[in-house]
Amino acid sequence: MAREYSGRLTVAWHDIDRYPDTHPRYGVTAIPTLHLFENGQITATRIGPATKANITDFLRSNGI
């Protein structure tokens, strides 16, 4: 997905086991959680397992 959306968004992954102090700052209460950010602010969130089609729909519904 990162390659498909190259130039339109940046994909990042966070290891909550290795960095347990970070996820509370972003309100992550379940794994997996997908946040969309714009200018440092969360603009949309999807929680739970997802297929590629689910993520594509999520991105499209948020204007990406």
Backbone bond lengths (Angstrom), bond angles and torsions (degrees), N, CA, C in turn:
res aa  C-N    CA-C-N  psi(-1)  N-CA   C-N-CA  omega(-1)  CA-C   N-CA-C  phi
1 M - - - 1.444 - - 1.528 109.63 -
2 A 1.335 116.60 -35.83 1.466 119.05 179.84 1.522 110.35 -60.46
3 R 1.331 117.83 -40.28 1.463 120.77 178.63 1.526 111.18 -68.49
4 E 1.320 116.85 -41.87 1.463 120.81 -179.06 1.528 112.48 -62.43
5 Y 1.312 116.90 -34.35 1.464 121.38 -176.92 1.528 112.44 -105.10
6 S 1.319 116.41 15.26 1.462 121.42 179.30 1.523 110.33 -54.36
7 G 1.309 116.22 132.69 1.455 121.28 -178.64 1.519 113.40 89.24
8 R 1.340 116.83 -15.40 1.467 120.18 179.51 1.516 111.76 -108.84
9 L 1.335 116.56 -27.28 1.457 120.62 177.35 1.511 109.85 -156.58
10 T 1.314 115.85 162.86 1.456 122.91 176.11 1.519 107.28 -110.34
11 V 1.321 116.25 130.21 1.460 121.22 178.74 1.522 108.12 -100.48
12 A 1.319 116.01 128.90 1.458 121.42 178.64 1.521 109.08 -131.46
13 W 1.303 116.37 150.16 1.452 122.61 179.88 1.520 107.48 -124.66
14 H 1.318 115.66 141.99 1.460 120.30 -177.94 1.526 109.62 -125.60
15 D 1.323 116.99 129.46 1.464 123.47 179.36 1.529 108.49 -93.06
16 I 1.353 116.16 101.71 1.466 119.24 -175.91 1.523 112.61 -70.41
17 D 1.322 117.62 -22.03 1.457 119.53 176.95 1.531 110.87 -72.35
18 R 1.304 115.92 -37.55 1.462 120.52 -178.74 1.532 112.16 -80.41
19 Y 1.336 116.74 -31.87 1.464 121.80 -177.94 1.528 109.64 -128.65
20 P 1.321 118.20 70.73 1.468 121.65 -173.03 1.530 115.10 -69.88
21 D 1.302 118.59 -13.02 1.464 120.29 -178.89 1.525 113.54 -84.58
22 T 1.336 117.48 -12.12 1.454 120.35 -174.08 1.523 113.34 -83.85
23 H 1.322 118.25 -44.97 1.468 119.58 -172.66 1.523 115.17 -61.77
24 P 1.328 120.94 -32.51 1.472 118.13 177.00 1.533 113.00 -62.29
25 R 1.329 117.17 -29.45 1.471 120.44 179.24 1.523 112.32 -64.06
26 Y 1.350 116.01 -24.00 1.454 120.60 -177.78 1.523 112.93 -108.72
27 G 1.300 116.82 12.20 1.455 121.21 175.83 1.515 114.64 69.22
28 V 1.316 117.52 24.59 1.465 120.81 179.31 1.521 108.60 -76.54
29 T 1.328 115.52 117.29 1.462 121.02 -179.84 1.521 112.18 -117.07
30 A 1.327 116.95 -8.33 1.460 121.76 179.80 1.523 108.93 -146.36
31 I 1.320 114.36 154.30 1.458 120.97 179.43 1.513 108.34 -121.40
32 P 1.313 119.07 132.13 1.457 127.45 1.40 1.528 112.71 -85.00
33 T 1.314 114.44 151.38 1.457 122.68 173.79 1.514 107.83 -127.41
34 L 1.311 116.38 134.32 1.462 122.25 177.35 1.518 107.88 -116.57
35 H 1.323 115.56 119.94 1.466 121.44 176.35 1.520 109.01 -109.47
36 L 1.306 116.68 140.47 1.455 122.42 167.84 1.518 107.01 -103.45
37 F 1.319 115.58 133.17 1.463 121.41 179.79 1.524 109.63 -117.16
38 E 1.299 115.13 146.08 1.458 121.51 169.87 1.517 106.99 -139.75
39 N 1.318 115.63 124.96 1.471 121.88 -177.63 1.525 111.66 53.41
40 G 1.326 116.69 39.60 1.458 121.99 176.68 1.509 115.95 80.56
41 Q 1.331 117.60 0.73 1.462 121.66 -178.95 1.523 110.46 -112.45
42 I 1.319 116.77 141.76 1.456 121.12 176.28 1.527 108.35 -70.79
43 T 1.338 115.79 125.66 1.464 120.34 -179.56 1.525 112.45 -109.20
44 A 1.331 117.25 -19.02 1.463 121.13 178.39 1.517 108.98 -161.02
45 T 1.330 116.17 152.77 1.463 122.02 -178.63 1.516 109.76 -138.91
46 R 1.330 115.15 140.18 1.466 121.85 172.47 1.516 106.71 -129.57
47 I 1.332 116.96 129.05 1.456 122.06 -178.91 1.517 109.14 -116.52
48 G 1.323 115.88 136.62 1.458 121.59 176.10 1.515 112.57 110.62
49 P 1.326 115.01 164.64 1.466 120.22 179.28 1.526 110.34 -59.06
50 A 1.331 115.90 149.96 1.463 120.08 -177.93 1.524 110.56 -148.31
51 T 1.295 114.87 146.64 1.452 121.10 171.77 1.529 107.98 -85.82
52 K 1.305 115.81 170.56 1.461 120.28 176.55 1.534 109.37 -58.97
53 A 1.330 116.47 -41.07 1.471 120.56 179.33 1.529 111.10 -62.97
54 N 1.337 117.88 -39.41 1.469 121.21 177.57 1.527 111.01 -61.57
55 I 1.324 115.94 -43.66 1.464 120.33 -178.75 1.526 110.15 -68.40
56 T 1.334 116.66 -40.89 1.464 120.24 176.93 1.523 110.34 -59.39
57 D 1.321 117.15 -45.16 1.473 121.05 177.71 1.530 111.20 -61.33
58 F 1.329 116.55 -43.12 1.460 121.97 178.16 1.534 110.98 -59.40
59 L 1.325 116.30 -46.83 1.456 120.18 179.59 1.535 111.28 -64.15
60 R 1.314 116.48 -45.16 1.479 120.36 179.68 1.524 111.33 -62.21
61 S 1.324 116.47 -41.19 1.464 119.21 -179.56 1.523 112.40 -67.79
62 N 1.332 115.44 -14.01 1.464 120.46 177.75 1.525 111.85 -109.88
63 G 1.320 115.73 20.55 1.452 120.41 172.01 1.505 117.08 79.68
64 I 1.320 117.05 19.36 1.460 119.78 -179.81 1.514 109.68 -109.10
